[in-house]
Amino acid sequence: WFRFGDGGVVIVDIDLDPIEQFDAPIYHRYHATSSRAITPFLHAMKRGEILGHLSTATGKVLFPPLGACPESGEATHIPVILSDTGTVIGFTTVHLPIPGSKLVPPFTVANILLDGADQACSHLISECDIDAVAIGMRVVAVWRPAEVWNNSLENIEYFKPSGESLVDIDALQQQCLAKAEQRKEAAKGGQDA
């Protein structure tokens, strides 16, 4: 340890046990402007629509739209309206409280592949026992009341089981890849015209 004194640096011999964890909440208010890619998505959410972007380089529909394809690096700007139903492709159940969160454990967060999309998003799963959540489970969005909608993905409060049969994830992946290839070829054809 060092201490600055009148004559420069003084070494202070302190023998303390290290602190492994402590709370230090940080709050910061800021204003931001949404990008060209995210602005239409946010307006669509306020209308109760889910908007993705088509990557013409890969043929994949990306959600949420971030403005560039993560695989090719090319800009994305072609909007695609997506369904509010999807498939759980991964999940975790949280058993520990998160400081500052209104969520009370245990709760489940899932990676959900929305129908028509090729990139998963994370959201809460509710209205079922946490032990009932499974990979391949079909889910549907539960929207907040329309009068409180704003420009946010939080308009979807959570997803709940749809009651449909479990989906074979390997077969779903193959279907998504085949559709992406078809969209890629169609985009190429449109560029050649």
N, C-alpha and C positions, 0 to 999 in steps of 0.2 A: 504494500500500500504506500502511497505517496501523499505527502502533505506539503503544500507550498507555504514556506515561511519567509521571514524578512531576508534571509540569506540565500534563498533559492529553494531547492527541493530537499525535503527531509524525508527519509524513509521511516515509516511508522510500522512497527511490528505488531500486527493484529492477528490473533489466532481465533477466528470465529468459524462456526459451522456455516457452510453455504446455505442460502435460502433457495430452495428448489422451485417454489411457486409463490406468486403473490398476485393480488388483484390490482390492476392499474387501468381502470376504464378511461378511455379517451373519447371525448365527444367533440365533433367538429361539424359546424354548420357550413354548407357550401351550396352554391348554385352551379348547375351545369346545363349545357345545351346539348340536346341529343343530336346524333350524327344523321347524315342523309339516309343511312341504312335503317337506323333504329326508329326514326321519326314516324314513318308510315306504319311500322309495327305497333308503336304506342297508340297512334290514332285508331288503328284497327281494334286494339284491345278495348278501347273506350266504346267502340261500337259492338263489342261482343264477338269479334272475329279474331282468329289466330292466324297470323301472317308469317310465312317463311319466305326464303329466297331460293331461287334455282341457281345452281352453279352450272353454267353452260360448259365449263371445262370437265366436270365430272358427272354431270347429270343428276347430282344429288340435291335434294331439297333440304336446306339448312334451317334449323330452328333453335334458338331465336336467330333472326337475321343480323349478322354483325358487319356486313358490307364486304367481306372477302371470304373466299373459299379457303379453309384451313389446309386443304391438300394441294391446291394449285397456286394459291396466293392471288388469283384473279378476282377482280371486283365482281360482286353479285348485286343485281338490281331488279331481276325479274320476280315479281311477287307471286306467291302461291298461297291460296287460302287453304288452311289445314283444318282437319276435324278436331273436335275436343274429346275424341276417344283415342286410346292408344294401348300399348302393351308394356308391362313392366319388364325391363331387361336387366335390372340390377336393383338392389335396395340395401338399406341398412336400418337397423332399429336403434334409436338413440335412447340410452337408459340414464344418462347423466344430464343434469340441468345445464343449460347454456346461459351464462350470465347475461342479463338484459333481455332475454327472450321471453315472450309470452307463452311459448309452448311448454307444456308440462309433460315430462317423460313418464312412461315410454311413448315414443311416437316413431313413425316410419317415414323415411325419405327415400323416394325411388327415382331411378333413372327411367324415364318414360319415353318410349318412341311413339310419338303421335302418328296416327294413321296419315299417310301421305308424306311423312318426313323421313329423312335418312340420318338425322342427328338427334340424339336424345336430349331431353331437358330434365332437370331435377325438380321434384315437387313432393308435397306431402301426400300420404295415403291415409284415409280415414274411413269411418263407417264400417270397419271390420276389425276383428281381433288381430293384434300384431302378428300372431302365429299363423294367420291365414294368408298373409302376403306371400306371394311366390313369383319366381321368375316365370314369365309367360302369362301372368294374370292380365286379363283385359280390364281396363279402367275407363271411367268417364269423368269429365271435369264437373265439379260442383261450383257453380258461379255464385258470387255474391249478388245481392239484389241489384238490378240494373240502375236504380236511382243513386247508388253509391259508386258506380264505376268511374274510374279515372284512367289516365294514360299509364297503365301498369299491368304487369303480369299478375299482380296481387288481386285482380278482379276474379281470378280463379282461386277460390279459397283452398281447395284440395281436390284430389281425385279419389273416387270410390270404386269398388269392384262393380263391373257391369253385369256380372252374373253369367257371362259367356264362358265357354270352355277355355282351358289353358292353351296357349299357342306354343307350337314347337319353334323355339328361338332360332335353331339352325335353318329351318325352312323359311322363317321370316327373313333372316339375313339374306338368303339366296333370292327370295322374291324382291327384296329391296335393291340388291345389286343388279338384278335383271332389269327392273324398272329404271334404275339410274342409267344403265347402259342404253336403254331405249330413248330416254330423254336426251342423253348426250348425243346420240346419233341424229335425233330430230333437230337438236340445236345446231349441229354441224350442217345439216341439210338446209336449214334456214339461213345460215351464213353464206352458203355457196350460191344461193339464189340471187 
